[in-house]
Amino acid sequence: MSEEEKNIIPEKKVIEDNPKVANAEESNLKENTEKVEEQKTAEEADNTLETQTESEVLDEIEESNAEDAEDTDTQKRHEIPLLDYHSMSMENLVGELQRLVRNEKVQAIKKHVDSIRDEFNLKFQDFIEQKKEDFIANGGNEIDFKYNSVTKRQFNEVYAEYREKRNQHYKNLEKSHKENLAYRLELIEELKSLVNVEEDINTTYKNFKEIQEKWRNAGPIPRTEYNNVWRTYHHHIEIFYDFLHLNRELRDLDFKHNLEEKLKIVERAEALAAEPDLNKAFRELQLLHKIWKEDIGPVGKEHREEIWQRFSNATKVIHERRQEYFKELDELNEQNLEKKNGIIQEIKTLSENIANNHRELQKQIKQLEELREAFFKAGKVPQKDNEKTWTAFKTAVRSFNRNKNAFYKNLKKEQQENLDKKRALLEIALSLKDSDDFDSTTAEMKRIQSEWKKIGHVPRKFSDKLWKEFKDACNHYFDRLHASKNDSYKEESENLEKKEVILSNLKAFELSGEREADLQKIKEFMEDWKAIGHVPFKQKNINQKFNKIIDALFNKLNISPQESELLKYGNKLQKLKEDDNQERAIQKERSFIRKKIEESKNEIRQLENNLQFFSNDSENNPLVKDVIKRVESHKEALISWKNKLKKLNILQNNLQKDTEEDTGSEEE
């Protein structure tokens, strides 16, 4: 059955009320209706499955065209790629949502936003459940659990912005839709009235063409009304052409023009079979159906079935290609399901074999994160298995976390015992730090230092503070011990007095405005400062005061932080030269700098990898800006550390050269 015949619902009353049409068309309508019914019966008997397939693809095309007709900007949704949101982190999902809302038409991104929202909610639910489990495992009460997520707040803000834009957009459209719908219905009434007007047929035909032109420019209407309104309009177009038999020349000219236009559409539809981009082919096919339906009138009855059948066959070819594509996609999803089930099994195995020490467990935690990442990157699974797979994944991860938390709960008990032991040693150190019985106290202080090293970890929140208090007490005692054995304490006190004088002069120093002269003066202060030896341990913060003032002066002279660091690094090099074990001190400093260089490189590499998850259009994203800023900061630090290493190498080479020259002199 042709598309035109599907939409002909004869209105006998309209025809009977017009004496010009009734007598001439009654027999033709009866004959045509009988033929149509006979053809319909034959098709239903022989091609039921084929008709169902045709109906499915036409329904899909009509539904999509109705959506596009409601708002022409909606078509842009075909041009915006649907990314693999499942593999993105929550932060990247927020960034992508923000990019869409800020840069794309709000009516064109509904499918994208819905997919992002669903993925974000799944990931956030999993994230918050893990945080709650950790909170409870650490002794918290479930009713007291609260977690303030910056990422969730950012997502809510962007999503609220999307909803506000969307609601405002459709609110603005609603009024024009109603007006356009009313206008189109008026045009249909005008079209209906043409067959009842007693006037010259040429005038009537001219009015008919004017109505057609008005219809084409009438504007969008609600998608829910689109197909019904069009069918009604098309139905009365058919009636008018039946009425127009009184002037066959006009009708035949229209039929000929319409046939030529529809043949062009059919030929283009047939050519789409060779289009490699299936999505592009289907979108163009959809547009061809829209033009066929909205812009081109009927053709002569002798051509209707043939030309519609050609168009229908071309449509079926694209439809069959799409069905094959979706079949391949289903097979790929099944493969993804196997991958994900394998990952879930690995996580289960991991949770059943929790390590019994912190170091190994940290490796397992890293392994779990890698498995989680692999799960999210494994791709989509069949829709029917999606919820089941996600539930199994969350259950396996949760099982690992429970076992991990149980280990750390026991570890926490052990660390509390270690904390009590170290606090007891701290009490001893504090009680002995001012003792004058150096002979017996020194042995005891060395004993508790050795004992401290044997005790395991304590809770992190106490570790640094406890160690600092213990170290300060021990240093205080041994500083006194050293001072009692030699006159170094007196010398350090004299050094302190000298540095206080320099510090006072530095505070009073004012820049003259001559940059080179000012810089030279600052260098002299630094050289004088370096020439003075150690100060008493308790007063060593005087060096920090000196450096703070130097940094402020450098800043006023617009000296970069890197230049400033290198100038001040001379103090460090001077100390290394004066160290009793010079070689060991330099080696220790070199190891420290190399470690810092490697850390800077790793940070830069990781941050640059993170940037790859963002699209090219997301440079204004605050998250991206923050990452870029951190990359630049680490690059500056890397240059500074490399320059320090270079100066250290120069120092060592010079010292070795001096040593070799001294050795040569002795041999002579």
Sequence and secondary structure as in RCSB ss.txt:
>XXXX:A:sequence
MSEEEKNIIPEKKVIEDNPKVANAEESNLKENTEKVEEQKTAEEADNTLETQTESEVLDEIEESNAEDAEDTDTQ
KRHEIPLLDYHSMSMENLVGELQRLVRNEKVQAIKKHVDSIRDEFNLKFQDFIEQKKEDFIANGGNEIDFKYNSV
TKRQFNEVYAEYREKRNQHYKNLEKSHKENLAYRLELIEELKSLVNVEEDINTTYKNFKEIQEKWRNAGPIPRTE
YNNVWRTYHHHIEIFYDFLHLNRELRDLDFKHNLEEKLKIVERAEALAAEPDLNKAFRELQLLHKIWKEDIGPVG
KEHREEIWQRFSNATKVIHERRQEYFKELDELNEQNLEKKNGIIQEIKTLSENIANNHRELQKQIKQLEELREAF
FKAGKVPQKDNEKTWTAFKTAVRSFNRNKNAFYKNLKKEQQENLDKKRALLEIALSLKDSDDFDSTTAEMKRIQS
EWKKIGHVPRKFSDKLWKEFKDACNHYFDRLHASKNDSYKEESENLEKKEVILSNLKAFELSGEREADLQKIKEF
MEDWKAIGHVPFKQKNINQKFNKIIDALFNKLNISPQESELLKYGNKLQKLKEDDNQERAIQKERSFIRKKIEES
KNEIRQLENNLQFFSNDSENNPLVKDVIKRVESHKEALISWKNKLKKLNILQNNLQKDTEEDTGSEEE
>XXXX:A:secstr
  HHHHT    HHHHHT HHHHHHHHHHHHHHHHHHHHHHHHHHHH HHHHHHHHHHHHHHHHHHHHHHH GGGG
GGGGS    GGGS HHHHHHHHHHHHHHS GGG HHHHHHHHHHHHHHHHHHHHHHHHHHHHTT  GGG     H
HHHHHHHHHHHHHHHHHHHHHHHHHHHHHHHHHHHHHHHHHHHGGG  S HHHHHHHHHHHHHHHHTS    HHH
HHHHHHHHHHHHHHHHHHGGGGHHHHHHHHHHHHHHHHHHHHHHHHGGG S HHHHHHHHHHHHHHHHHT     
HHHHHHHHHHHHHHHHHHHHHHHHHHHHHHHHHHHHHHHHHHHHHHHHHHHTT  SSHHHHHHHHHHHHHHHHHH
HHS    HHHHHHHHHHHHHHHHHHHHHHHHHHHHHHHHHHHHHHHHHHHHHHHHHHTT S HHHHHHHHHHHHH
HHHHS    HHHHHHHHHHHHHHHHHHHHHHHHHHSTHHHHHHHHHHHHHHHHHHHHH    S HHHHHHHHHHH
HHHHHHS    GGGTTHHHHHHHHHHHHHHHTT  HHHHHHHHHHHHHHHHHH TTHHHHHHHHHHHHHHHHHHH
HHHHHHHHHHHTTS TT TT HHHHHHHHHHHHHHHHHHHHHHHHHHHHHHHHHHHHHHHHHHHHHH 
